[in-house]
Amino acid sequence: MARRPRRATPNSSLEHRDTRCHFESMMRKGRGPNPIAVAAAVRRAARVRPPAPAGTATAEHRDLGLVLDAIRAGGLDELAGQLDRLGEYKTSLAALDPDAMGASDALAFWLNLYNAGALALAGNARSRGEQSVLRVPGAFTSGWVEVAGETLSLHDIEHGKIRRFRDPRIHGGLVCDTASCPTIRFEPYVGPKLDSQLDDQMRSFLASGGATIDKARRTLHVSRIFLWYGGDFTRPQKMPTWLPAGRKRLVRVLARWFDAETREWQEREKPKLSFHPYDWELACSVA
């Protein structure tokens, strides 16, 4: 694990929000998977049938909304009391065929199913007294749900389904209940609002610690997620990618979701790019 580096001082436009994930911790843990590990996960998920949405069906996400309401009010301490509801929600989605939905509804289906799995995983880790979801055997690689005849792990859902929709904003919407992951959205994703929801998630993720600036060193520090999956942002037509993105091009792409002040600073200063260490500690909130 990496020793904690000195933390860069964010400007006023990128100050951390109390209701967001605890990004102050993200500077003290580790680096997480390297591009080789990401490539291995993508390769394993290649056996999964690619999504092929071509219908008008929809899914009901009310149960997930109730879980999110409870966690928003009481934090992760509420998870233990929500595991049964999460199980019922998983069962309800497992009975559907997302390929019978339109593209936006199908992507919302997979995002919500993945996040429900991540919440259940966090509840499991918490009940075991673990400080990280990575302490749970097979956390992301064991079969977790069967949908349309396929048994899928969380990695299968992320790399085999969600990333194949070729929308890099999904990286602002997926959560893994760690201190450095994006904050869990306060509402389920739904097809008619998905575009605006994902844009909002990206802006919130970057503004709440996913990107911080160090004016003295002319350095932009961003989440390590953009090291692992930067290629999805610079080459979305090739998702799921595994080769790292060029740093200058990555900054130009991410600037779309910066606030005006940060975007102007980035365009003027042409800063260096640095990646935060990643903190896998079990700590996250709903906002």
N, C-alpha and C positions, 0 to 999 in steps of 0.2 A: 504494500500500500504506500502511496506517496505521502511524504510529509506535507503538512499544510503550508502552501506558499503564502506570501504576503498578498492580501486581498486588494484589488484595484478599487479605487473610489469612484462610484458611479456618479454621473451628473444628475441634475435634478429631474431630467426627463426620463431617467431609467432607474429611479429609486425603487427599492424593493417594496412590495405591498404586503401588509400584515396578513391579508386573507389568502395569499398565494403560498405555493410550496415553499419549504424552508431552504431557499437557495444559499443562505449563508453557510449551510453545512456542505454545500457542493464543493467547496474549496479544500476540504480536508481529508477526502477519502482516497479514491483511486482513479484509474484510467478506463476501466471497463474493457470490453472486447476490442481488439484491433481489427483492421479491415479484413484480415484473413478469417477471423472468427465470424464476422458479418457475412463474408462470402460463403462460409460453410453453412451458416443458417439458411441463406438463400438457396443453396444447392439442395439441402435437405427438403426444403419446402417446395422444390420444383416438381415433386411427385404429386402435389395437390392439384386438383382440377382448377384451372383458372376460372374466375367468375365470368358468367355470361348472362347478365341480367337482360331480360327482354319481355317484360310483362308489366302489369299494373297493380299487382298485389301490394299490400302494405303490412307492416308489423306493428304490434301494440307494445309500447315501451313504458307504460305507466308504472309497472313494478320497479323498474330501474329508477324512475323519477322519485319514487318514494324512498328508495335507498339513499339516493343522493341528498334528498331533503334531510334525512336523519343524520347523515355524516356531516352535512353542512352545519347543522345545529349543534352536534355533539362531538365532532371529530372522529378519529379512528376508534375511540372507545365504543362507538356505536356499532362497529362492524359485527361484533359477536352476535348482537341481536338481529342482524340483517341477513345472516347467512342463509336461513331458510327461504327468505324472499328472493335472494339472489339465485338459489337453486330452482325455485319455481319459475323465475324469469328465464333462466337457461333452458329449462324444459319447454317453456312456451315457444322460444325461438327455435329450438331444435326440431320442433314439429313443422316448421315452415321451410319452403324452398326459396332462398333469396334470388335464384335465377328467374323466378316468376315475378320479380319486382322490377321497377325501373332502376336505372343506374344510381341515382341519388339515394333512393330508398334502400337499395342493396348495400351501398357503401355505409349508410347509416346503420343498417343491420349489423354489419361486421364490426364496425367501430364500437357499437354498444355492447355486442357480445364479447369482444376482446376486453373492454374495460370492466365489464361485469366479472369476467374471469380474473382480471388483475385484482379487483376488490376481494373476490373470494380467496385468492392466493394470499393477499395481505392479512385477511382474517385468519387464515390457517397459520401463517407465520406468527401472528400475534398470539394465537392460542397456544402455540408451542414455546412461547417466550423468546422467539428469535428476533434479532435486531435488523434482519434483512430478508427479503423474499428469496434471495439466492441461497439461503440456508435450508430452504425446503427442497428435498430431493425431487428432481424432475420438474422444477417449478414451471419452466417455459417449454419443456420438451416432451413431457408425458401427455398422452391422449387425455383430453379434458371434456370434449363434447362431440356428439355425432350429429352432423347436419347433412341432409340429403344423401345419406349412405356413406359419408366420409367421417372417419374418426380423426379429430383435429386437436393438436396441441395449440397453445397460445402462439408459439413460433409459426406454426402452420397458418394460423389465421392472419398473423401480421405479414409474413413474407409471401405466403402462397395465395392469399386472398386480397387483403387490404392494399398492399403495395402494388398489386397488379391493376388497380384502378388508375394508376399513373397520376395521382394528385399528391405532390409532396407535402401539402399542408396537413396531411394525416399525421405527420410527426409532431405537430402541435396539439393533436387531439387524442393520441394514444397515451395511456398512463401505465405506470408499473408500480405505483405507490412507493416510490423512493424519493429521497429529498431533492434529487436533481431532475426528476421528470416533470413534464408539464403538469399544471394543476388540473384536477378533474373538473370538467365543466359542470355547472350547477344544474344542467338539464340534459336529458338524452338528446342525441342527434336525431334529426328527422329530415326526410328527403326534401320537403319544400323549403326548409331554412338552412340546408346543409352548407351551401356556398358561403353565406354570411357567417354561419357558426364557425367554420374552419378559418376564415379570414380573421375573425375575432380571436380565436384561439392562438393563432400565430402572433398577432399583435400583443396579446396579453402575455404569452410565453416570453417573448423578447423583452417586453417592458418590465417584467417582474423578476428578472435575473438571468434570462436566457441570453441576454446581451448586455454587457456593461462596457463603459468606455473609460480609458485612462488618458486624460488629455496630456498629462505631463510626459507620458511615454508614447503618445500618439499610437495607442494600441486599442483595438477593439477585441474584447474577450467574449466569446460565445460558448454556448453549451457544447459539450462533446458530442451531442447528438448530431451536430452539423459536420463533425469529422467523420462519424460512422456512416451517415446517410446524406452527406452533402451532394453526392452525385445524383440523388433523387431530385434535388432542387435545380441543379444545373443541366441535367439530362433527363427530365421527367418522362420523355417519350421512351426511354430505355428502362424504366422502373420494372422490377427492382434492380437497382445498380449495386455494385459493391466497391468499385474503384473510387478513391477519394476525389473530391472536386478540387479544381484549381482555386486557390484562395481568393484571388482578386475577383474572379467571376462569381464565387459564392457570396462575397460581400455585396456585389452589385444586385444579385438576386434577392438576398435577404432585406436589402434596403427598402423593398416594396412594403414591408411591414414595420419599418422603423417609424417613430413619430417624426414630425417635420424637423425639429431641432437636431435630432440625431442624424437624420438623413443629410441635412445640410453640412453638419460637421464631417460626416464620412466623405461626402463629395469634395469638400474643401481640403481636408487633411490627408486623404488617401492613407488611412492608418494601416499598421501591421495587424495581422489577425492571429489571435491566440485562442486556444481551446481550454476551457475550465476542466480540471479533474472532475470525475463523476462520483457522486456520493450515493451508494446503494442503501443507505440507512432507511429504515421503515419510517417515513414521515411525510405526510402530504395532506392537503386540505381541498375542500370543494369551494369553488368561487365562480 
